[in-house]
Amino acid sequence: MQSQSQLNIIQSPINDLNRNDSVKNTILLPETKNDPFLDVHALDLPNQADPFALIDQLIAHKAIIPISESIAYDETEIHPTAHQLAQIAQAEQLLKTEFGKEELYIGYPMVEGTFADGTVVQNPLLLFPVSLSKNYQEKGFVWELVRRDENVSFNRALLLDYAQHTNIRIFDTLLDYNFDELPKSTSLFEAKLFELLRVSPLNIAVNRDLFTNTLSAISPKGISNTETTTTEEELQLIPNAILGIFEQGSSFQVNDEAFLQDHFGKTITTNAQLFEHLNKDVLKKAIKAEDLMLPLAADNTQEAIIREIKSGRSLVVQGPPGTGKTQLISNVIADFI
C-alpha cells in the first residue's frame, strides 16, 4: 500500500489522457486476428443467416442471440471463429473480475476517414452492450450474445477524440443520448440516427451502402472497400460491425478533466497540480486514535491514509493486488458513517 507521497502521479497533460502516446496519429481498431475483436461479417451464424440479421436483432432488443452453429467439443480449435470468440470471452471475464467493468460491445456502424491533421479514423459510432456465453448441448455448444442491461450509446471515446481534433464542443446531451428510446425497426432506427447526426455538430457523411442493410467485411486500416464520395479530410459511416472490448471509462475521465480545466483555467494541466490546488487550503489537524472507527484490521500505512482523509486532504492510493486496498476503502466508508 502506498500513500500519496509515494505515488507516481500521472503527469500527462489533461488533453492527452484519452490518447495512447504510441498511436497519436490514429484512432483505429486493433488487428482483429491477434486481438480480442471479431468482424461480425465473419461470424458463422445459425442457418447461414445474413450477418446483418444480428444488427436487426440488436436493434429489436432481442435478449439472447445465437451467433454460431453448434460446435462439437472436439472441433473448438479448428472452427473458424470459435477460438476468437473464446479469446473475447476470456478478455471480457478478466475485465469484469479484475476491474469490475463490463465493456463488451457490438460496434456498428463504423466511422472511417481522416481528420484535417491527417489522423486516420476507423472506429464504431454506436456501441450495443452484450455479453458472451455458451449454450451447452449434448454434443457441443452454441455461442450466444446476451444483451446487457445497459443503454445503446455513442462511442464516447470516439466522440471525445472528434471534439479534440476539430475543436468542436460536444455536449453531454449528445454524449449521453439514449438510443434505446428509438424505434425497434432497423429502418426507423437508422432514419432517426441519420437525422440526429444531421442536426448535431458531427460532420460525418452517410455512405450509401448503409441503406442496403448488409454488412461488409472490415477493410485494412483506413482503406474502405465501399464506394466513397467523401473527401480526404472527411469522415463517413461504413456498414461494418465488430464484436470486442471498447473501454469507455477513460472517456468519462477526460470529460471530468475538461470540466476541471474549464473551472480552474489553464493553470491546472496535470493531476499533480490538481491535487496541489485541492489541498492548498487544508489545515493539517491531529486525528486521535479514538477518533477512528475501523471495523477491519488496519496496518500503520492504512491508518495513516485514513488520518490524511479525515484531515480533509485529497489523495490517491495505489498498490498491487492483495495489499489491502479494498479493506482500506471499507474502513474509510465505515469511519465516515
C-alpha positions, 0 to 999 in steps of 0.5 A, a space after each residue: 500500500 502506498 500513500 500519496 507521497 509515494 505515488 507516481 502521479 500521472 503527469 500527462 497533460 489533461 488533453 492527452 489522457 484519452 490518447 495512447 502516446 504510441 498511436 497519436 496519429 490514429 484512432 483505429 481498431 486493433 488487428 482483429 486476428 491477434 486481438 480480442 475483436 471479431 468482424 461480425 461479417 465473419 461470424 458463422 451464424 445459425 442457418 447461414 443467416 445474413 450477418 446483418 440479421 444480428 444488427 436487426 436483432 440488436 436493434 429489436 432488443 432481442 435478449 439472447 442471440 445465437 451467433 454460431 452453429 453448434 460446435 462439437 467439443 472436439 472441433 473448438 480449435 479448428 472452427 473458424 471463429 470459435 477460438 476468437 470468440 473464446 479469446 473475447 470471452 476470456 478478455 471480457 471475464 478478466 475485465 469484469 473480475 479484475 476491474 469490475 467493468 463490463 465493456 463488451 460491445 457490438 460496434 456498428 456502424 463504423 466511422 472511417 476517414 481522416 481528420 484535417 491533421 491527417 489522423 486516420 479514423 476507423 472506429 464504431 459510432 454506436 456501441 450495443 452492450 452484450 455479453 458472451 456465453 455458451 449454450 451447452 448441448 449434448 454434443 457441443 455448444 452454441 455461442 450466444 450474445 446476451 444483451 446487457 442491461 445497459 443503454 445503446 450509446 455513442 462511442 464516447 471515446 470516439 466522440 471525445 477524440 472528434 471534439 479534440 481534433 476539430 475543436 468542436 464542443 460536444 455536449 453531454 446531451 449528445 454524449 449521453 443520448 439514449 438510443 434505446 428510446 428509438 424505434 425497434 425497426 432497423 429502418 426507423 432506427 437508422 432514419 432517426 440516427 441519420 437525422 440526429 447526426 444531421 442536426 448535431 455538430 458531427 460532420 460525418 457523411 452517410 455512405 450509401 451502402 448503409 441503406 442496403 442493410 448488409 454488412 461488409 467485411 472490415 477493410 485494412 486500416 483506413 482503406 474502405 472497400 465501399 464506394 466513397 464520395 467523401 473527401 480526404 479530410 472527411 469522415 463517413 459511416 461504413 456498414 461494418 460491425 465488430 464484436 470486442 472490448 471498447 473501454 469507455 471509462 477513460 472517456 468519462 475521465 477526460 470529460 471530468 478533466 475538461 470540466 476541471 480545466 474549464 473551472 480552474 483555467 489553464 493553470 491546472 494541466 496535470 493531476 499533480 497540480 490538481 491535487 496541489 490546488 485541492 489541498 492548498 487550503 487544508 489545515 493539517 489537524 491531529 486525528 486521535 486514535 479514538 477518533 477512528 472507527 475501523 471495523 477491519 484490521 488496519 496496518 500503520 500505512 492504512 491508518 495513516 491514509 485514513 488520518 490524511 482523509 479525515 484531515 480533509 486532504 485529497 489523495 490517491 492510493 495505489 498498490 498491487 493486488 492483495 495489499 489491502 486496498 479494498 479493506 482500506 476503502 471499507 474502513 474509510 466508508 465505515 469511519 465516515 458513517 
